[in-house]
Amino acid sequence: MLVPRTFVRRVLPAAACCLVLILASLAGVGSTGSALNSRREDAGRLPGVPQGTVTPHTEDVSEPRTTWTKLPENPLFTPGPAGAWDETAVHQVSVLLEAGGFRMWYSGCTGNLCSVGYATSPDGRSWSRYPGNPVLSYVPGTWENTIGNPYVIKDGDMYRMWYAGNGPCCIQIGYATSPDGIQWTRSDGPVLTPGTGWDSYTISTPVVAREGSAFTMWYSGASGGLAYQMGRATSPDGRSWTRDPANPLLSPTYGWEGSRVHP
């Protein structure tokens, strides 16, 4: 897979470009890079999901999908009941399509304290929360005082997650691995921290792809306030990252982007 370094915008109506926590239906489900960060896997039964109705397939994704239809039953996934760990908000989803159905990792919050939860679905519409949620919890008083923006990939027999941790100094990017997508082992500390220029204040919203023997990450960063731009970094192992000297690769340009762009 070729990993892009230079980006050319497609100018779309504002409604087509807003990020929303809903599922959109499209003629053929998109692969890596779709609205829900979905990815196809051809083998394995999902924990907690009956072997079922979704048949993995391939399709040409050389052209971006630009026509989306919102489902009338939206929203499909809402905050938990009063007293639940995700009673205030659910957002920032990452979804994999594997044999048997969909797997979703999401940010769930009580007030401003957020952790990562897990849910499954046979069809991408009807979701069941994992009863042991959250699968990755915030750690009070640390750089992970609240966590979110999970991005998960299946890499061989391993699941890899990159996520944002918000602590006393700033927002940084963390990393965890899992054999099943449920039991996670954290890396010791953040794996990508604010830099010295355009991303010196905070970094967040990681999106990661494997390219051969290495990994490429796109992320958002800011030097202050809420003015976010997008950068790129590469890693041999998912832990040690080298920033692209051409960063930032994408900056707010159009009115609908306001003061920020995120991958």
C-alpha positions as CSV (number, residue, x, y, z in Angstrom):
1,M,0.0,0.0,0.0
2,L,1.3,3.4,-0.9
3,V,1.1,5.9,2.0
4,P,0.4,9.5,0.8
5,R,2.6,12.3,1.9
6,T,1.1,15.1,-0.1
7,F,-2.6,15.8,0.2
8,V,-4.9,17.4,-2.4
9,R,-8.3,18.4,-1.0
10,R,-11.6,17.5,-2.7
11,V,-13.9,20.4,-2.2
12,L,-17.2,19.0,-1.0
13,P,-20.3,20.5,0.5
14,A,-19.9,21.2,4.2
15,A,-22.6,18.6,5.1
16,A,-20.5,15.9,3.4
17,C,-17.4,16.8,5.3
18,C,-18.6,17.1,8.9
19,L,-17.5,14.2,11.2
20,V,-20.5,12.8,13.1
21,L,-21.0,9.8,15.3
22,I,-23.5,8.0,13.1
23,L,-23.3,5.2,10.6
24,A,-23.8,6.2,6.9
25,S,-25.0,3.7,4.4
26,L,-23.2,3.5,1.0
27,A,-23.4,1.2,-2.0
28,G,-20.7,-1.2,-0.8
29,V,-18.9,-0.7,2.6
30,G,-15.6,1.2,2.2
31,S,-12.4,-0.3,3.4
32,T,-9.5,1.3,5.3
33,G,-10.2,5.1,5.6
34,S,-14.0,4.8,5.5
35,A,-16.3,6.9,7.8
36,L,-15.8,4.4,10.7
37,N,-12.1,3.6,10.1
38,S,-13.3,0.1,9.1
39,R,-11.0,-2.6,7.9
40,R,-11.7,-6.1,6.6
41,E,-10.3,-9.2,8.1
42,D,-11.0,-12.7,6.6
43,A,-10.5,-15.0,9.6
44,G,-11.4,-15.4,13.3
45,R,-14.6,-15.4,15.4
46,L,-15.3,-12.2,17.3
47,P,-15.5,-12.4,21.1
48,G,-19.1,-11.9,22.1
49,V,-20.4,-11.9,18.5
50,P,-22.2,-14.9,16.9
51,Q,-20.6,-16.1,13.7
52,G,-22.9,-14.4,11.2
53,T,-24.2,-12.3,8.5
54,V,-21.2,-10.3,7.2
55,T,-19.2,-11.7,4.3
56,P,-15.8,-10.0,3.8
57,H,-15.2,-8.9,0.3
58,T,-12.9,-6.6,-1.7
59,E,-13.7,-3.6,-3.8
60,D,-12.0,-0.8,-5.8
61,V,-11.3,2.1,-3.4
62,S,-9.1,4.1,-5.7
63,E,-11.8,6.8,-5.9
64,P,-13.1,8.4,-2.7
65,R,-16.7,7.9,-1.7
66,T,-18.5,11.3,-1.8
67,T,-22.2,10.3,-1.7
68,W,-23.5,9.3,1.7
69,T,-27.0,8.6,3.1
70,K,-27.7,9.0,6.8
71,L,-29.8,6.2,8.2
72,P,-33.2,7.2,9.5
73,E,-32.7,5.3,12.7
74,N,-29.7,7.4,13.7
75,P,-28.2,7.7,16.3
76,L,-27.3,4.1,16.5
77,F,-25.2,4.2,19.7
78,T,-26.0,6.5,22.6
79,P,-24.6,7.2,26.1
80,G,-25.1,4.6,28.8
81,P,-27.6,4.8,31.6
82,A,-27.3,7.1,34.6
83,G,-24.3,5.9,36.7
84,A,-22.6,4.2,33.9
85,W,-19.0,4.9,33.0
86,D,-20.1,6.3,29.7
87,E,-23.3,8.1,30.9
88,T,-22.3,11.6,29.5
89,A,-21.0,11.0,26.0
90,V,-19.9,8.3,23.4
91,H,-17.8,9.4,20.5
92,Q,-14.5,9.1,18.6
93,V,-15.1,5.6,17.2
94,S,-12.7,3.1,15.5
95,V,-14.3,0.1,13.8
96,L,-13.0,-3.1,12.3
97,L,-14.9,-5.4,10.0
98,E,-13.9,-9.0,10.7
99,A,-15.5,-12.3,9.9
100,G,-18.7,-12.4,11.9
101,G,-19.4,-8.7,12.2
102,F,-18.1,-5.3,13.3
103,R,-16.0,-4.4,16.3
104,M,-16.0,-0.9,17.7
105,W,-13.8,0.9,20.2
106,Y,-15.0,4.2,21.3
107,S,-14.5,7.0,23.8
108,G,-17.0,7.0,26.7
109,C,-17.2,9.7,29.3
110,T,-18.7,10.7,32.7
111,G,-18.3,14.4,32.7
112,N,-14.7,15.1,31.4
113,L,-13.3,11.8,32.5
114,C,-13.2,9.5,29.5
115,S,-12.0,5.9,28.9
116,V,-12.1,3.5,26.0
117,G,-15.0,1.0,25.6
118,Y,-15.8,-1.8,23.2
119,A,-18.9,-2.9,21.4
120,T,-19.9,-5.4,18.7
121,S,-22.5,-5.6,16.0
122,P,-23.5,-8.2,13.4
123,D,-24.6,-5.5,10.9
124,G,-23.0,-2.2,11.9
125,R,-26.4,-0.9,13.2
126,S,-27.4,-2.9,16.3
127,W,-24.6,-2.7,18.9
128,S,-23.9,-4.6,22.1
129,R,-21.6,-3.2,24.7
130,Y,-18.9,-5.5,26.2
131,P,-20.0,-6.2,29.8
132,G,-16.5,-5.7,31.1
133,N,-16.2,-2.1,29.8
134,P,-14.2,0.0,29.8
135,V,-11.4,-2.0,28.2
136,L,-8.8,0.8,28.7
137,S,-9.4,3.2,31.6
138,Y,-8.1,6.7,32.4
139,V,-5.4,6.9,35.1
140,P,-6.1,9.8,37.5
141,G,-3.3,12.3,38.1
142,T,-1.2,11.1,35.2
143,W,-0.7,12.0,31.5
144,E,-3.7,9.7,31.0
145,N,-6.0,11.7,33.3
146,T,-8.6,11.3,30.6
147,I,-8.2,9.3,27.4
148,G,-9.9,9.1,24.0
149,N,-9.5,9.0,20.2
150,P,-8.7,5.3,20.0
151,Y,-7.5,4.0,16.6
152,V,-7.2,0.2,16.3
153,I,-5.7,-2.0,13.6
154,K,-5.4,-5.8,13.4
155,D,-1.8,-6.6,12.6
156,G,-1.3,-10.3,12.2
157,D,-2.4,-11.9,15.5
158,M,-2.1,-8.7,17.4
159,Y,-4.4,-5.7,17.9
160,R,-2.7,-2.4,18.2
161,M,-4.3,0.8,19.6
162,W,-3.1,4.3,19.5
163,Y,-5.0,6.9,21.6
164,A,-4.8,10.4,23.0
165,G,-4.1,11.0,26.7
166,N,-4.9,14.3,28.3
167,G,-2.9,15.1,31.5
168,P,-1.5,18.1,33.4
169,C,0.8,19.3,30.6
170,C,-1.0,18.6,27.4
171,I,-2.5,16.0,25.1
172,Q,-0.1,13.2,24.0
173,I,-0.4,9.9,22.1
174,G,-0.3,6.5,23.8
175,Y,0.0,3.0,22.6
176,A,-1.4,-0.4,23.7
177,T,-1.5,-4.0,22.3
178,S,-3.9,-6.8,22.8
179,P,-4.2,-10.5,21.7
180,D,-8.0,-10.2,21.4
181,G,-9.0,-6.5,21.3
182,I,-10.3,-6.7,24.8
183,Q,-7.4,-7.2,27.2
184,W,-4.9,-4.4,26.6
185,T,-1.3,-3.8,27.7
186,R,-0.2,-0.2,27.7
187,S,3.2,1.0,26.6
188,D,5.2,2.7,29.3
189,G,4.3,6.3,28.8
190,P,3.3,8.3,25.8
191,V,4.9,7.3,22.4
192,L,4.5,10.7,20.7
193,T,4.7,14.0,22.6
194,P,4.4,17.6,21.6
195,G,7.2,18.9,19.4
196,T,8.9,22.3,19.2
197,G,7.1,24.1,16.4
198,W,3.6,23.8,15.0
199,D,2.7,21.0,17.3
200,S,4.5,22.2,20.4
201,Y,1.3,22.7,22.5
202,T,-0.6,19.4,22.0
203,I,-1.0,16.4,19.6
204,S,-4.0,14.1,19.2
205,T,-6.3,12.1,16.9
206,P,-3.8,9.4,15.7
207,V,-4.6,7.4,12.5
208,V,-2.2,4.6,11.8
209,A,-1.5,2.3,8.8
210,R,1.1,-0.4,8.3
211,E,3.3,0.0,5.3
212,G,5.5,-3.0,4.8
213,S,7.6,-3.5,7.9
214,A,6.8,0.0,9.3
215,F,3.9,2.1,10.5
216,T,2.8,5.6,9.3
217,M,0.7,7.9,11.6
218,W,-1.2,10.9,10.7
219,Y,-2.1,13.2,13.7
220,S,-3.3,16.6,14.6
221,G,-1.2,19.2,16.5
222,A,-1.4,22.7,17.7
223,S,1.1,25.3,18.9
224,G,-1.6,27.0,21.1
225,G,-5.3,27.4,21.4
226,L,-7.5,25.4,19.0
227,A,-5.6,26.0,15.8
228,Y,-4.9,22.4,14.7
229,Q,-2.9,21.3,11.7
230,M,-2.2,17.8,10.5
231,G,1.2,16.0,10.5
232,R,2.8,12.7,9.7
233,A,5.2,10.4,11.5
234,T,6.8,7.0,10.9
235,S,7.8,4.1,13.1
236,P,9.5,0.7,12.8
237,D,7.6,-0.7,15.8
238,G,4.6,1.5,16.6
239,R,6.4,2.9,19.6
240,S,9.3,5.0,18.4
241,W,8.2,7.7,16.0
242,T,10.0,10.1,13.7
243,R,8.2,13.2,12.5
244,D,8.1,14.0,8.8
245,P,10.3,17.1,8.2
246,A,7.7,18.4,5.7
247,N,5.1,18.8,8.6
248,P,2.6,20.2,8.8
249,L,1.1,18.5,5.7
250,L,-2.4,20.0,5.9
251,S,-3.7,23.2,7.5
252,P,-7.1,24.8,7.7
253,T,-7.9,26.6,4.4
254,Y,-11.6,26.6,3.8
255,G,-14.3,28.3,5.9
256,W,-16.0,25.0,6.9
257,E,-12.7,23.9,8.4
258,G,-12.6,26.7,10.9
259,S,-9.3,26.7,12.7
260,R,-8.6,23.0,12.6
261,V,-8.1,19.9,10.5
262,H,-7.8,16.4,11.9
263,P,-7.1,13.0,10.2
